[in-house]
């Protein structure tokens, strides 16, 4: 097995190579500039080659130093990623939750006040994004994901089973009798998200009639935009129940026919296992599962 140089020497080299400054490396490691210089000389002696050209007021990497810096930087980044997956957040009073924007605005935010009142000791931050977080130095403690629950290297807990149903504004049907044939003639707004293709086919099978392409007037790929279009009376759409449940209860939207289909994707709570063991994440998980159960 290849013997490795001291970790402190590699850290000193990492920061000095990144900034081309022994002073910057000293500040990053909270040690003296002389100590950085000693660590670098020790690493050079260990390797038997020069890593820096020392000039009057700056340093430059040698060819070998530039090559080594790439490996050292990659090595430390991988180590930091691994530690982030197993070490809980050191700030117990700050909780950052990442989730898809549509779920954040239509389901989570309208209910979040009860969590804030129950846990005033926790500063909550919401991070709406369609991008998957990796919990590697991004400050995220917990993610609410919409998918199949298969997130490599992370613990995934089912949160909410989703279903899809047709939803429209009352002005669109004007209190007329609703049949599958009349629905098919309405202007349809289509969610083109990757999870919707098979559900759209299943819905038409349940409806017993095929909706023609000429009836489709708008295609979107984001749930919040679709909700706003339906609220504006632009058409009827097959939508996730979680995004329109409150609007249906308030009478702002309606489901004109009693047909629904299961969603291909579901909502999951996702994080490294260590995150789930922290008090702040446990508090949020307890609260949100209770909210799901009460709806």
Buried (B, 14 or more C-beta within 10 A) or exposed (E): EEEEBEEBBBBBBBBBBBBEBBBBBBBBBEBEBEBBBBBBBBBBEEEEEBBBEEEEEEBEBBEBBEEBBEEBBEEBEEEEBEEBBEEBBEEEEBBBBBBBBBBBBBBBEEBBEEBEEEBEEBEBEBBBBEEEBBBBEEEBBBBBBBBEBEBEEBBBEEBBEBBBBBBBBEEBBEEEEBEBEEBBEBBBBBBEBEBBEEBBEBBBEEBEEEBEEEBEEBEBEBBBBBBEBBBEEBBBBBBBBBBBBBBBEEEEBBBBBEBBBEBBBBBBBBBBEBBBEBEBBEBBBEBBBEBBEEE
